[in-house]
């Protein structure tokens, strides 16, 4: 999957026939995007200082894109369809990739972790059609789901009913094993929370050590105890609720909310701390069971 998901959404919108009246605006957004990424790449800071600086850059770009361009100057089509076009939440998807960096996280492995949006593994099962089919090419049922942000690695597999992996009796493929996944949401309501809880459960069935989070800009529900679900945590990036319906299309109200409730570097730092703890942990070591006095 792409390491520049937001850029791809901008380019796709520019080519979208329905958004032709917004082409100049979208090209302006693309210029701002390139400036934003160049600023991130030019940073020399590390640790908490870098987290604060890249969060400031994130807020600057999102304010320009979402308020100064789309809300203030965009067509009705762009304002209505920005969610479908993923022009807003893909910014977060791309931003999170920049957190998986040695200037922020220590003890990253020597091999390249695969980050960003991925189609992640949920489960694998076999479905033979009959007894006689056991000697044929195995029928593998692979369940996958798109995730906005992941940390993981591609797993390659090959199954065969033949000891020498005869081509006619062999199936092979690959999938992304996401050991950490996050869903990025602009607005987060009860239905979305329940969907995330279901995805978290399925993800952890396929990889029990996996972690699952939601990163939310505006809350549109009563907070719930995630310990009653398989969601590890929901991070409220702006620490605020969604604007009431009658204010959502009011440019002045949108500007005030962006100004008063920017994405918090403290919340980003909490998420980074979760990632760091996960990287540092030994996920499972049965050889220490006797020393621990427990299996896990």
URRA-V668240 format. One record per residue. PHI is phi in radians with two decimals (NA if undefined). Layout:
BEGIN
PHI
PHI
END
This chain:
BEGIN
NA
-1.31
-1.63
-2.26
-1.09
-1.23
-1.01
-1.13
-1.19
-1.12
-1.12
-1.14
-1.16
-1.07
-1.51
-1.28
-1.00
-1.29
-1.89
-1.08
-1.25
-1.90
-1.03
-1.12
-1.10
-1.20
-1.18
-1.13
-1.10
-1.12
-1.09
-1.14
-1.05
-1.06
-1.12
-1.04
-1.14
-1.09
-1.14
-1.08
-1.17
-1.49
-1.13
-2.03
-1.31
-2.38
1.01
-1.12
-1.11
-1.17
-1.05
-1.08
-1.20
-1.27
-1.22
-1.07
-1.13
-1.07
-1.08
-1.08
-1.20
-1.12
-1.08
-1.16
-1.15
-1.47
-1.75
-1.20
-1.71
-1.17
-1.21
-1.52
-2.21
-1.25
-1.24
-1.04
-1.05
-1.15
-1.13
-1.29
-1.79
-1.03
-1.22
-1.11
-1.35
1.02
-1.34
-1.70
-1.29
-1.22
-1.08
-1.12
-0.98
-1.32
-1.03
-1.08
-1.04
-1.28
-1.36
-1.50
-2.53
-1.08
-1.37
-2.04
-1.92
-1.72
1.10
-1.17
-1.17
-1.20
-1.35
-1.39
-1.22
-1.64
-2.17
1.51
-1.12
-2.52
-1.58
-1.64
-1.24
-1.99
-2.84
-2.41
-2.52
-1.89
-2.35
-1.15
-1.37
-2.91
-1.06
-1.12
-1.31
-1.09
-1.67
-1.84
-1.07
-1.08
-1.65
-1.78
-1.83
-1.87
-1.80
-2.28
-2.62
-1.16
-2.15
-1.18
-2.57
-2.47
-2.19
-3.07
-2.67
-1.26
-1.90
-1.79
-2.37
-2.60
-2.16
-2.65
-1.57
-1.96
-1.10
-1.73
0.94
-0.93
-0.96
-1.23
-2.05
-2.20
-2.19
-2.37
3.13
-2.71
-2.71
-1.58
-1.56
-1.55
-1.52
-2.51
-2.37
-2.48
-1.77
-1.80
-2.28
-1.30
-2.00
-2.28
-2.00
-1.10
-1.10
-1.11
-1.04
-1.15
-1.11
-1.11
-1.09
-1.16
-1.12
-1.03
-1.12
-1.18
-1.06
-1.38
-1.19
-1.41
-2.56
-1.03
-1.47
-1.14
-1.99
-2.41
-2.32
-2.15
-2.03
-2.18
-1.50
-2.18
-1.52
-2.23
-2.82
-1.40
-0.97
-2.15
-1.40
-1.19
-1.15
-1.50
-2.28
-1.64
-1.31
-1.33
-3.02
-2.03
-1.70
-1.68
-1.09
-1.78
0.96
-2.64
-1.63
-1.15
-1.06
-1.04
-0.91
-1.24
-1.88
-1.17
-1.80
-1.62
-1.00
-1.09
-1.15
-1.10
-1.06
-1.10
-1.13
-1.07
-1.22
-1.43
-2.29
-1.22
-1.04
-1.48
-1.16
-1.14
-1.24
-1.03
-1.11
-1.11
-1.15
-1.06
-1.07
-1.08
-1.11
-1.08
-1.07
-1.18
-1.13
-1.32
-1.33
-1.57
-1.23
-2.86
-2.47
-1.13
-1.18
-1.70
-1.06
-1.17
-1.21
-1.24
1.50
-2.72
-1.21
-2.29
END
